[in-house]
Amino acid sequence: MRVVVTGGGRGIGRAVALGFAERGARVALLARTASQVRSVADEIEALGAESLALTADVADEKQVLRCAEQVTETFGGLDVLVNAAGVFDLGPTTEFPAEDARGLLATNVMGTFLTCKVFGRQLLDQGHGKVVNFCSLLSYTAFPERALYAASKGGVLQLTRSLGVEWAARGVNVNAVAPGMIRIETPHPAALAEDAIVGRIPARRRGSPRDIVGPVLFLASPEADYINGQTLVVDGGWLSYGYL
């Protein structure tokens, strides 16, 4: 299996990339920070799997096209695209800098669109493949001071639905995972307090990046061949509980 993971240099993207590598996949990592993708590529190679470290901004179509060419040259094509690249920021909407808003939307929405567009051509041409995008709890609900992030992830949810319908008859499945409150290395300083978060999760714990690996692997597998345009929520029961 040949896999491209955007945002593969850290956090959930790193965990997903390693999850594929542990199962023998050849994994291309795409992120903006060269040192991060090189470090994860080394981890993949230590597992005995083949890796390709690529540095690019997913919001730049020329850079994404260059990466697609490198993937084709190295792996001969791809079977799975995982769009884990994303930006999170929050703040009062009336004070949110326009430039920060443009950057967030560019990465989360346009970045996902462009990687689907570019790598999707290869999948459609060969008549099979899987795309797994990343949504959020905020694709479905809302918290104060997260309007732009919620809008961006709502956009990814609708993009996933639309492409799932558009590409289903051509053998390409497009679905998404919506992680809940996942423990990350560098939480935003204005994020909710830990006790407040855990108290709202029926599972009574935050998720870890490894909790997201299995759902992604499933959606990328033949077992998900009849799933199109869906988003799998992985949140310890938060959204079902409905308590905010």
NUFI-969982 format. One line per field, with one value per residue: residue number from 1; residue in one letter; x, y, z of N, C-alpha, C in turn. Coordinates in Angstrom, 3 decimals. Layout:
num: c(NUM; ...);
residuo: c(a; ...);
n_east: c(X; ...);
n_north: c(Y; ...);
n_up: c(Z; ...);
ca_east: c(X; ...);
ca_north: c(Y; ...);
ca_up: c(Z; ...);
c_east: c(X; ...);
c_north: c(Y; ...);
c_up: c(Z; ...);
END
This chain:
num: c(1; 2; 3; 4; 5; 6; 7; 8; 9; 10; 11; 12; 13; 14; 15; 16; 17; 18; 19; 20; 21; 22; 23; 24; 25; 26; 27; 28; 29; 30; 31; 32; 33; 34; 35; 36; 37; 38; 39; 40; 41; 42; 43; 44; 45; 46; 47; 48; 49; 50; 51; 52; 53; 54; 55; 56; 57; 58; 59; 60; 61; 62; 63; 64; 65; 66; 67; 68; 69; 70; 71; 72; 73; 74; 75; 76; 77; 78; 79; 80; 81; 82; 83; 84; 85; 86; 87; 88; 89; 90; 91; 92; 93; 94; 95; 96; 97; 98; 99; 100; 101; 102; 103; 104; 105; 106; 107; 108; 109; 110; 111; 112; 113; 114; 115; 116; 117; 118; 119; 120; 121; 122; 123; 124; 125; 126; 127; 128; 129; 130; 131; 132; 133; 134; 135; 136; 137; 138; 139; 140; 141; 142; 143; 144; 145; 146; 147; 148; 149; 150; 151; 152; 153; 154; 155; 156; 157; 158; 159; 160; 161; 162; 163; 164; 165; 166; 167; 168; 169; 170; 171; 172; 173; 174; 175; 176; 177; 178; 179; 180; 181; 182; 183; 184; 185; 186; 187; 188; 189; 190; 191; 192; 193; 194; 195; 196; 197; 198; 199; 200; 201; 202; 203; 204; 205; 206; 207; 208; 209; 210; 211; 212; 213; 214; 215; 216; 217; 218; 219; 220; 221; 222; 223; 224; 225; 226; 227; 228; 229; 230; 231; 232; 233; 234; 235; 236; 237; 238; 239; 240; 241; 242; 243; 244);
residuo: c(m; r; v; v; v; t; g; g; g; r; g; i; g; r; a; v; a; l; g; f; a; e; r; g; a; r; v; a; l; l; a; r; t; a; s; q; v; r; s; v; a; d; e; i; e; a; l; g; a; e; s; l; a; l; t; a; d; v; a; d; e; k; q; v; l; r; c; a; e; q; v; t; e; t; f; g; g; l; d; v; l; v; n; a; a; g; v; f; d; l; g; p; t; t; e; f; p; a; e; d; a; r; g; l; l; a; t; n; v; m; g; t; f; l; t; c; k; v; f; g; r; q; l; l; d; q; g; h; g; k; v; v; n; f; c; s; l; l; s; y; t; a; f; p; e; r; a; l; y; a; a; s; k; g; g; v; l; q; l; t; r; s; l; g; v; e; w; a; a; r; g; v; n; v; n; a; v; a; p; g; m; i; r; i; e; t; p; h; p; a; a; l; a; e; d; a; i; v; g; r; i; p; a; r; r; r; g; s; p; r; d; i; v; g; p; v; l; f; l; a; s; p; e; a; d; y; i; n; g; q; t; l; v; v; d; g; g; w; l; s; y; g; y; l);
n_east: c(0.846; 0.517; 0.908; -0.023; 0.466; -0.614; 0.423; 1.985; 4.103; 3.842; 1.918; -1.410; -1.155; 1.454; 1.132; -0.728; 0.734; 2.803; 1.235; 0.335; 2.848; 3.655; 2.159; 3.314; 3.112; 4.142; 5.139; 4.537; 5.350; 4.038; 4.570; 5.015; 7.341; 10.564; 12.338; 10.631; 9.196; 11.343; 12.252; 10.074; 10.068; 12.455; 11.697; 9.806; 11.383; 12.940; 11.171; 11.295; 9.976; 9.301; 9.903; 9.075; 10.065; 8.587; 8.494; 6.206; 3.668; 0.363; -1.576; -0.659; -0.870; 1.056; 3.186; 2.001; 1.527; 4.171; 4.947; 3.246; 4.294; 6.791; 5.999; 4.902; 7.189; 8.750; 7.175; 5.616; 2.981; -0.102; -2.192; -3.690; -4.769; -4.276; -5.518; -4.265; -3.210; -3.527; -4.667; -5.085; -6.735; -7.912; -10.126; -11.732; -14.215; -14.603; -12.151; -10.376; -7.547; -7.514; -5.601; -4.695; -7.051; -7.343; -5.116; -5.722; -8.095; -7.046; -5.212; -6.803; -9.189; -8.758; -6.313; -6.992; -8.804; -7.081; -5.141; -6.803; -7.739; -5.349; -3.946; -6.136; -6.644; -4.814; -5.763; -8.339; -7.700; -6.542; -8.647; -9.273; -8.983; -8.433; -9.504; -8.971; -10.149; -9.814; -12.048; -13.815; -15.054; -16.146; -17.122; -19.701; -20.795; -20.615; -18.304; -17.606; -15.613; -14.366; -15.045; -13.946; -12.346; -14.301; -15.893; -14.095; -13.717; -16.309; -16.516; -14.709; -16.094; -18.339; -17.027; -15.976; -18.341; -19.348; -17.316; -17.257; -19.656; -19.306; -17.104; -17.608; -18.656; -16.490; -14.709; -13.298; -13.127; -14.171; -13.897; -14.099; -12.540; -13.533; -11.967; -12.278; -11.616; -8.375; -5.296; -2.578; 0.784; 1.370; -0.820; -3.255; -2.846; -5.200; -7.051; -9.680; -9.819; -8.265; -9.770; -12.339; -12.665; -12.365; -14.437; -16.642; -16.568; -17.868; -16.285; -14.451; -11.815; -9.264; -8.678; -5.965; -3.437; -3.051; -5.533; -6.863; -5.772; -6.680; -9.411; -8.777; -7.186; -9.119; -10.989; -9.365; -9.118; -10.007; -12.313; -13.888; -15.007; -17.612; -18.385; -19.068; -18.495; -18.823; -18.449; -16.593; -17.014; -14.826; -14.679; -14.909; -17.524; -18.489; -20.016; -22.380; -23.325; -24.041; -23.757; -22.658);
n_north: c(-1.196; 2.211; 5.314; 8.666; 11.103; 14.078; 16.771; 15.136; 15.379; 15.592; 15.037; 13.886; 13.275; 12.221; 9.916; 8.474; 8.069; 6.413; 4.278; 3.220; 2.513; 0.524; -1.529; -2.204; -0.405; 1.845; 5.055; 8.418; 11.514; 14.720; 17.992; 21.321; 21.751; 20.843; 19.496; 18.122; 16.284; 14.804; 13.637; 11.955; 10.344; 8.988; 7.477; 5.822; 4.385; 3.038; 1.142; -0.572; 0.081; 1.818; 5.252; 8.662; 11.889; 14.963; 18.440; 20.979; 23.490; 22.907; 24.588; 25.689; 25.224; 24.644; 23.655; 21.365; 19.914; 19.432; 17.709; 15.550; 14.634; 13.744; 11.672; 9.913; 9.347; 8.033; 6.043; 5.075; 5.774; 6.092; 4.820; 5.619; 8.646; 10.701; 13.389; 15.114; 17.539; 20.646; 23.711; 25.232; 27.774; 30.326; 32.832; 35.965; 36.778; 39.361; 40.469; 38.926; 38.536; 39.412; 38.374; 36.109; 34.653; 34.219; 32.589; 30.319; 29.354; 28.908; 26.782; 24.740; 24.431; 25.131; 23.804; 21.106; 20.771; 21.194; 19.141; 16.935; 17.416; 17.294; 14.842; 13.242; 13.012; 11.064; 8.811; 8.556; 8.150; 5.612; 4.171; 3.324; 3.756; 5.471; 8.221; 9.974; 12.437; 15.105; 16.095; 17.631; 17.851; 20.343; 20.534; 19.916; 21.089; 23.950; 26.135; 28.977; 31.618; 30.234; 30.471; 30.719; 28.432; 26.444; 26.993; 26.344; 23.578; 22.696; 23.187; 21.261; 18.932; 19.124; 19.159; 16.585; 15.029; 15.802; 15.075; 12.387; 11.541; 12.381; 10.906; 8.236; 6.365; 5.977; 4.429; 5.475; 6.107; 8.567; 9.735; 10.760; 11.468; 12.594; 13.825; 13.954; 15.546; 15.582; 14.748; 16.788; 17.850; 20.611; 22.380; 24.989; 28.065; 29.269; 27.278; 25.040; 24.215; 21.297; 19.665; 20.548; 19.663; 16.794; 16.185; 16.426; 14.367; 11.268; 8.930; 9.613; 10.466; 12.196; 11.766; 10.097; 10.584; 8.004; 6.841; 7.602; 6.316; 3.635; 4.046; 5.562; 3.737; 1.772; 3.139; 3.406; 0.893; -2.214; -3.087; -0.888; -0.341; 0.187; 2.529; 5.855; 9.295; 9.796; 10.748; 9.742; 9.980; 10.310; 10.460; 9.717; 9.728; 12.300; 13.966; 12.532; 12.597; 15.250; 17.319; 20.489);
n_up: c(0.000; -0.833; 0.605; 1.231; 3.645; 4.728; 6.848; 8.350; 10.120; 12.871; 15.918; 15.382; 12.657; 12.502; 14.134; 12.608; 10.241; 11.207; 12.020; 9.562; 8.524; 10.315; 9.407; 7.091; 4.965; 2.349; 2.954; 2.328; 3.611; 4.150; 4.894; 6.304; 7.749; 7.506; 9.249; 10.944; 9.281; 8.366; 10.714; 11.408; 9.157; 9.583; 11.811; 10.611; 8.817; 10.638; 11.424; 9.384; 7.093; 3.980; 3.333; 2.431; 2.605; 2.367; 1.819; 1.993; 1.442; 1.869; 0.929; -1.360; -4.655; -6.648; -5.148; -4.086; -6.435; -7.210; -5.142; -5.643; -8.045; -7.136; -5.449; -7.313; -8.839; -6.934; -5.623; -7.645; -7.805; -5.877; -3.242; -1.080; 0.337; 3.062; 4.706; 7.022; 7.644; 9.257; 10.792; 13.937; 15.657; 17.899; 19.221; 20.079; 17.735; 16.702; 17.050; 15.745; 13.774; 10.349; 8.610; 9.952; 9.871; 7.110; 6.687; 8.255; 7.026; 4.502; 4.859; 6.123; 4.598; 1.748; 1.500; 1.981; -0.124; -2.358; -2.156; -2.382; -4.980; -6.572; -5.882; -6.075; -8.805; -9.649; -8.272; -9.373; -12.067; -11.987; -11.092; -8.514; -4.947; -1.791; 0.156; 3.096; 5.022; 7.509; 9.844; 12.562; 15.954; 15.912; 13.404; 13.673; 15.961; 18.208; 19.818; 21.894; 20.495; 18.462; 15.825; 13.177; 12.946; 13.285; 11.050; 9.034; 9.412; 9.126; 6.439; 5.444; 6.101; 4.384; 1.929; 1.956; 1.930; -0.585; -2.446; -1.882; -2.985; -5.643; -6.590; -6.128; -8.016; -9.577; -8.267; -6.111; -2.748; -0.536; 2.618; 6.098; 9.282; 12.448; 15.004; 18.588; 21.672; 21.682; 23.117; 22.655; 21.759; 22.083; 23.379; 22.801; 24.514; 25.406; 25.532; 26.705; 30.216; 31.645; 33.483; 32.950; 30.359; 30.489; 32.197; 30.574; 28.803; 28.079; 28.128; 29.979; 29.657; 27.830; 24.315; 22.596; 20.060; 19.008; 19.268; 17.031; 14.937; 14.281; 13.294; 10.955; 9.518; 9.087; 7.378; 5.214; 4.247; 2.465; 3.717; 3.978; 1.541; 0.712; 1.820; 1.595; 1.509; 4.235; 7.724; 10.399; 13.748; 16.414; 19.539; 22.217; 23.012; 23.340; 21.483; 21.188; 23.791; 24.152; 25.967; 26.718);
ca_east: c(0.000; 1.257; 0.097; 0.431; -0.114; -0.283; 0.497; 2.555; 5.301; 3.615; 0.562; -2.226; -0.574; 2.583; 0.617; -1.342; 1.806; 3.462; 0.281; 0.430; 4.164; 3.671; 1.466; 4.085; 2.846; 5.149; 4.475; 5.072; 4.947; 4.022; 4.325; 5.781; 8.581; 11.421; 12.919; 9.602; 8.928; 12.541; 12.280; 9.079; 10.563; 13.440; 10.943; 9.190; 12.433; 13.347; 10.196; 11.521; 9.103; 9.857; 9.311; 9.453; 9.840; 8.312; 8.201; 5.336; 2.478; -0.758; -2.405; 0.008; -1.104; 2.300; 3.962; 1.323; 1.803; 5.546; 4.968; 2.590; 5.264; 7.805; 5.385; 4.809; 8.537; 9.311; 6.304; 4.876; 1.579; -0.542; -3.456; -4.424; -4.418; -4.789; -5.352; -4.205; -2.680; -4.541; -4.281; -6.085; -6.552; -9.164; -10.122; -12.980; -14.375; -14.453; -10.746; -9.550; -6.852; -7.928; -4.527; -4.738; -8.239; -7.046; -4.174; -6.430; -8.975; -6.223; -4.685; -7.806; -10.160; -8.106; -5.290; -7.659; -9.316; -6.009; -4.537; -7.797; -7.738; -4.116; -3.736; -7.348; -6.516; -4.131; -6.662; -9.411; -7.139; -6.308; -9.937; -9.453; -8.202; -9.125; -9.151; -9.474; -9.962; -9.968; -13.015; -13.676; -16.324; -16.669; -17.857; -21.084; -21.278; -19.918; -17.800; -17.267; -14.292; -13.783; -15.898; -13.222; -11.953; -15.520; -16.276; -13.168; -13.963; -17.588; -16.219; -14.099; -17.154; -19.126; -16.148; -15.925; -19.623; -19.494; -16.390; -17.694; -20.710; -18.791; -16.094; -17.961; -18.831; -15.183; -13.888; -12.531; -13.913; -13.755; -14.541; -13.361; -12.564; -13.688; -11.474; -12.748; -10.572; -7.170; -4.138; -1.514; 2.015; 1.393; -2.185; -3.399; -2.910; -6.565; -7.936; -10.426; -9.065; -8.302; -10.892; -13.573; -12.753; -12.574; -15.748; -17.674; -16.364; -18.377; -15.193; -13.700; -10.412; -8.956; -8.115; -4.573; -3.322; -3.182; -6.958; -7.363; -5.111; -7.550; -10.465; -8.224; -6.814; -10.353; -11.534; -8.429; -9.035; -11.078; -13.533; -14.677; -15.253; -18.991; -18.617; -18.772; -18.955; -19.194; -17.473; -16.601; -16.682; -14.029; -14.638; -15.200; -18.939; -18.813; -21.070; -23.616; -23.761; -24.771; -23.617; -21.582);
ca_north: c(0.000; 3.467; 6.262; 10.041; 11.696; 15.481; 17.044; 13.924; 15.640; 15.640; 14.818; 12.828; 12.884; 11.330; 8.639; 7.779; 7.629; 5.262; 3.175; 2.601; 1.902; -0.712; -2.557; -2.444; 0.546; 2.835; 6.266; 9.735; 12.524; 16.049; 19.039; 22.534; 21.795; 19.765; 18.710; 17.225; 15.155; 13.971; 12.856; 10.882; 9.429; 8.125; 6.518; 4.853; 3.510; 2.171; 0.052; -1.411; 0.505; 2.839; 6.569; 9.776; 13.131; 16.062; 19.712; 21.798; 24.126; 22.298; 25.640; 26.145; 24.142; 24.269; 22.804; 20.067; 19.232; 18.938; 16.554; 14.444; 14.108; 12.998; 10.429; 9.032; 8.913; 7.165; 4.912; 4.643; 6.138; 5.993; 4.131; 6.278; 10.008; 11.099; 14.837; 15.452; 18.895; 21.573; 24.799; 25.571; 29.047; 30.784; 34.185; 36.688; 36.974; 40.776; 40.854; 37.930; 39.189; 38.918; 37.581; 34.792; 33.970; 33.752; 31.465; 29.158; 28.842; 28.429; 25.452; 23.736; 24.198; 25.078; 22.763; 19.814; 20.758; 21.076; 17.804; 16.043; 17.682; 16.859; 13.411; 12.564; 12.693; 9.778; 7.758; 8.416; 7.588; 4.181; 3.546; 2.864; 4.487; 5.965; 9.519; 10.180; 13.814; 15.326; 17.070; 17.976; 18.049; 21.646; 20.409; 19.627; 21.899; 25.231; 26.685; 30.388; 32.069; 29.273; 30.583; 30.456; 27.023; 25.675; 27.189; 25.598; 22.148; 22.469; 23.122; 19.961; 17.933; 19.209; 18.726; 15.124; 14.518; 16.068; 14.235; 11.009; 11.309; 12.626; 9.933; 6.864; 5.500; 5.788; 3.538; 6.190; 6.394; 9.753; 9.790; 11.595; 11.208; 13.804; 13.568; 14.759; 16.250; 14.759; 15.318; 17.127; 18.281; 22.050; 22.901; 26.446; 28.584; 29.666; 26.121; 24.713; 23.554; 19.838; 19.104; 20.887; 18.807; 15.394; 16.077; 16.410; 13.210; 10.055; 7.975; 10.162; 10.732; 12.721; 10.811; 10.256; 10.396; 6.589; 6.501; 7.978; 5.491; 2.543; 4.534; 5.935; 2.499; 1.139; 3.848; 3.215; -0.540; -2.768; -3.238; 0.349; -0.104; 0.624; 3.723; 7.011; 10.610; 9.763; 11.198; 8.913; 10.776; 9.536; 11.509; 9.226; 9.897; 13.707; 14.500; 11.810; 13.027; 16.484; 18.289; 21.434);
ca_up: c(0.000; -0.939; 1.362; 1.452; 4.848; 4.930; 8.281; 8.942; 10.903; 14.311; 16.403; 14.800; 11.377; 12.778; 14.624; 11.479; 9.352; 11.835; 11.985; 8.243; 8.374; 11.100; 8.609; 5.884; 3.885; 1.948; 3.430; 2.016; 4.591; 3.559; 5.886; 6.032; 8.512; 7.015; 10.345; 11.486; 8.380; 8.317; 11.952; 11.321; 8.128; 10.238; 12.625; 9.701; 8.301; 11.741; 11.466; 8.221; 5.999; 3.105; 3.564; 1.577; 3.343; 1.449; 2.475; 1.147; 1.998; 1.145; 0.341; -2.575; -5.622; -7.317; -4.246; -4.002; -7.696; -7.138; -4.251; -6.337; -9.004; -6.392; -4.994; -8.482; -9.197; -5.907; -5.311; -8.822; -7.626; -4.495; -2.985; 0.007; 0.737; 4.367; 4.869; 8.439; 7.823; 9.722; 11.688; 14.945; 16.363; 18.480; 19.735; 19.801; 16.295; 16.342; 17.187; 15.070; 12.657; 9.036; 8.018; 10.598; 9.353; 5.761; 6.782; 8.783; 5.982; 3.392; 5.177; 6.466; 3.526; 0.444; 1.520; 1.798; -1.497; -3.349; -2.124; -2.990; -6.422; -7.233; -5.707; -6.520; -10.233; -9.770; -7.806; -10.354; -13.298; -11.811; -10.841; -7.134; -3.957; -0.605; 0.723; 4.456; 5.462; 8.945; 10.327; 13.975; 16.653; 15.527; 12.149; 14.051; 17.073; 18.290; 21.076; 21.740; 20.052; 17.526; 14.637; 11.936; 12.919; 13.052; 9.648; 8.173; 9.535; 8.474; 5.016; 5.139; 6.158; 3.155; 0.835; 2.032; 1.435; -2.017; -3.200; -1.697; -3.979; -6.993; -7.013; -5.744; -9.181; -10.231; -7.458; -5.083; -1.545; 0.211; 3.927; 7.044; 10.713; 13.259; 16.357; 19.699; 22.413; 21.620; 23.801; 21.727; 22.427; 22.379; 23.381; 22.750; 25.883; 25.774; 25.424; 27.916; 31.273; 31.543; 34.240; 32.243; 29.176; 30.850; 32.806; 29.536; 27.932; 28.719; 28.342; 31.118; 29.346; 26.510; 23.382; 22.196; 18.608; 18.643; 19.185; 15.710; 13.924; 13.855; 12.399; 9.651; 8.829; 8.629; 6.221; 4.104; 3.970; 1.629; 4.513; 3.861; 0.119; 0.458; 2.630; 0.756; 1.947; 5.649; 8.707; 11.603; 14.928; 17.383; 20.561; 23.552; 23.301; 23.601; 20.648; 21.514; 25.110; 23.898; 27.051; 26.467);
c_east: c(0.880; 0.377; 0.768; -0.287; 0.321; -0.350; 1.133; 3.741; 5.106; 2.182; -0.157; -1.637; 0.590; 2.096; 0.017; -0.273; 2.514; 2.541; 0.285; 1.766; 4.262; 2.999; 2.094; 3.855; 4.083; 4.497; 5.239; 4.491; 5.060; 3.665; 5.234; 7.159; 9.457; 11.955; 11.904; 9.354; 10.144; 12.618; 11.296; 9.476; 11.603; 12.755; 10.319; 10.235; 12.966; 12.397; 10.363; 10.654; 9.789; 9.141; 9.805; 9.080; 9.722; 7.953; 7.386; 4.237; 1.281; -1.677; -1.814; -0.067; 0.179; 3.147; 3.327; 1.562; 3.214; 5.638; 4.333; 3.531; 6.331; 7.267; 5.303; 6.176; 9.073; 8.491; 5.566; 3.402; 1.200; -1.882; -4.326; -3.871; -5.069; -4.481; -5.415; -3.644; -3.798; -3.972; -5.425; -5.748; -7.914; -8.999; -11.444; -13.088; -14.143; -13.017; -9.812; -8.876; -7.240; -6.858; -4.485; -5.925; -7.983; -6.104; -4.840; -7.315; -8.178; -5.709; -5.794; -8.759; -9.467; -7.029; -5.880; -8.201; -8.201; -5.354; -5.508; -7.793; -6.538; -3.914; -4.959; -7.304; -5.869; -5.053; -7.767; -8.907; -6.927; -7.576; -10.129; -8.585; -9.084; -8.591; -9.777; -9.130; -10.127; -10.938; -12.777; -15.048; -16.982; -17.165; -19.356; -21.651; -20.437; -19.466; -17.562; -15.825; -13.587; -14.502; -15.162; -12.816; -13.173; -15.968; -15.381; -13.447; -15.360; -17.415; -15.607; -15.150; -17.960; -18.302; -16.082; -17.216; -19.714; -18.575; -16.740; -18.755; -20.143; -17.889; -16.473; -18.040; -17.523; -14.198; -13.073; -13.464; -13.329; -14.573; -13.680; -13.467; -12.691; -13.212; -12.152; -11.590; -9.344; -6.032; -3.022; -0.345; 1.972; -0.017; -2.201; -3.544; -4.303; -7.553; -8.632; -9.537; -9.283; -9.496; -12.219; -13.765; -13.132; -13.964; -16.884; -17.571; -16.878; -17.291; -14.267; -12.194; -10.328; -8.532; -6.631; -4.500; -3.479; -4.645; -7.537; -6.825; -6.045; -8.668; -9.949; -7.847; -8.045; -10.885; -10.635; -8.375; -10.144; -12.386; -14.436; -15.039; -16.657; -19.377; -18.161; -19.345; -19.340; -18.073; -17.662; -16.130; -15.997; -13.757; -14.941; -16.650; -19.398; -20.041; -22.419; -24.193; -24.519; -24.676; -22.431; -21.289);
c_north: c(1.244; 4.597; 7.624; 10.568; 13.152; 15.782; 15.888; 14.138; 15.624; 15.226; 13.656; 12.351; 11.932; 9.957; 7.817; 7.246; 6.396; 4.045; 2.454; 1.872; 0.586; -1.863; -2.733; -1.486; 1.379; 4.203; 7.516; 10.737; 13.895; 17.049; 20.219; 22.544; 20.593; 18.884; 17.725; 16.034; 14.247; 13.082; 11.698; 9.875; 8.471; 7.079; 5.426; 3.866; 2.579; 0.994; -0.899; -1.061; 1.609; 4.162; 7.564; 11.046; 14.292; 17.316; 20.579; 22.424; 23.600; 23.336; 26.204; 25.026; 23.709; 23.355; 21.415; 19.261; 18.665; 17.696; 15.327; 13.812; 13.272; 11.671; 9.429; 8.487; 7.871; 5.896; 4.353; 4.975; 6.090; 5.287; 4.873; 7.686; 10.298; 12.582; 15.216; 16.849; 19.830; 22.595; 25.057; 26.919; 29.474; 32.190; 34.860; 37.051; 38.424; 41.255; 39.909; 38.566; 38.566; 38.033; 36.182; 33.982; 33.418; 32.553; 30.196; 28.528; 28.278; 27.025; 24.424; 23.419; 24.083; 23.996; 21.383; 19.696; 20.494; 19.698; 16.768; 16.195; 17.043; 15.352; 12.609; 12.203; 11.328; 8.633; 7.504; 7.780; 6.078; 3.422; 2.965; 3.712; 4.988; 7.348; 9.600; 11.611; 13.917; 16.460; 17.309; 17.899; 19.350; 21.670; 20.287; 20.579; 23.163; 25.513; 28.177; 30.581; 31.068; 29.327; 30.207; 28.997; 26.146; 25.792; 26.369; 24.099; 21.763; 22.372; 21.794; 18.858; 17.941; 18.819; 17.205; 14.507; 14.645; 15.186; 12.760; 10.622; 11.384; 11.497; 8.478; 5.929; 5.226; 5.032; 4.195; 6.556; 7.596; 9.807; 10.638; 11.031; 12.548; 13.498; 14.466; 15.473; 15.350; 15.482; 15.555; 17.733; 19.736; 22.615; 24.425; 26.973; 28.982; 28.507; 25.852; 24.008; 22.045; 19.237; 19.369; 19.996; 17.389; 15.198; 16.003; 15.191; 11.958; 9.017; 8.399; 10.219; 11.443; 11.568; 11.066; 10.116; 8.943; 6.154; 6.783; 7.044; 4.405; 2.991; 4.926; 4.690; 1.771; 1.804; 3.717; 1.775; -1.009; -2.962; -2.016; 0.662; 0.430; 1.807; 4.932; 8.279; 10.703; 10.312; 10.393; 9.756; 9.887; 10.460; 11.037; 9.425; 11.337; 14.159; 13.816; 12.255; 14.336; 17.507; 19.187; 22.279);
c_up: c(0.000; -0.395; 1.400; 2.679; 4.914; 6.432; 9.031; 9.842; 12.404; 14.624; 15.759; 13.474; 11.550; 13.209; 13.492; 10.531; 9.916; 11.840; 10.646; 8.072; 9.139; 10.363; 7.239; 4.743; 3.579; 2.165; 3.011; 3.003; 3.956; 4.642; 5.590; 6.690; 8.171; 8.139; 10.917; 10.575; 8.279; 9.546; 11.900; 10.247; 8.707; 11.110; 11.755; 9.195; 9.380; 11.915; 10.291; 7.031; 5.189; 3.341; 2.536; 2.313; 2.363; 2.235; 1.538; 1.979; 1.200; 0.509; -0.943; -3.614; -6.328; -6.444; -4.117; -5.274; -7.709; -6.273; -4.911; -7.350; -8.297; -5.874; -6.144; -8.869; -8.217; -5.697; -6.537; -8.773; -6.163; -4.429; -1.982; 0.219; 2.074; 4.561; 6.344; 8.688; 8.254; 10.677; 12.651; 15.561; 16.885; 19.009; 19.416; 18.324; 15.891; 16.432; 16.431; 13.852; 11.316; 8.414; 8.628; 10.089; 7.958; 5.794; 7.261; 7.710; 4.804; 3.658; 5.314; 5.319; 2.169; 0.405; 1.302; 0.377; -2.506; -3.334; -2.680; -4.513; -7.101; -7.108; -6.159; -7.989; -10.428; -9.367; -8.822; -11.646; -13.180; -11.433; -9.464; -6.208; -2.835; -0.239; 2.105; 4.865; 6.975; 9.207; 11.814; 14.632; 16.223; 14.085; 12.426; 15.089; 17.161; 19.715; 20.854; 21.261; 19.135; 16.172; 13.359; 11.833; 12.631; 11.600; 8.729; 8.223; 9.052; 6.970; 4.609; 5.163; 4.860; 1.929; 0.788; 1.501; -0.085; -2.849; -3.054; -2.703; -5.398; -7.492; -6.759; -6.945; -9.906; -9.341; -6.373; -3.933; -0.832; 1.485; 4.859; 8.447; 11.418; 14.675; 17.381; 20.358; 22.538; 22.312; 22.792; 22.481; 22.886; 22.334; 23.364; 24.177; 26.335; 25.685; 26.755; 28.934; 31.212; 32.279; 33.541; 31.030; 29.571; 31.455; 31.801; 28.614; 28.625; 28.983; 29.478; 30.883; 28.009; 25.605; 23.189; 20.682; 18.182; 18.558; 17.808; 14.625; 13.393; 12.936; 11.013; 8.854; 8.301; 7.374; 4.994; 3.620; 3.027; 2.391; 4.428; 2.412; -0.173; 1.345; 1.823; 1.371; 3.409; 6.528; 9.980; 12.785; 15.961; 18.561; 21.978; 23.965; 23.490; 22.813; 20.931; 22.849; 25.008; 24.990; 26.759; 27.686);
END
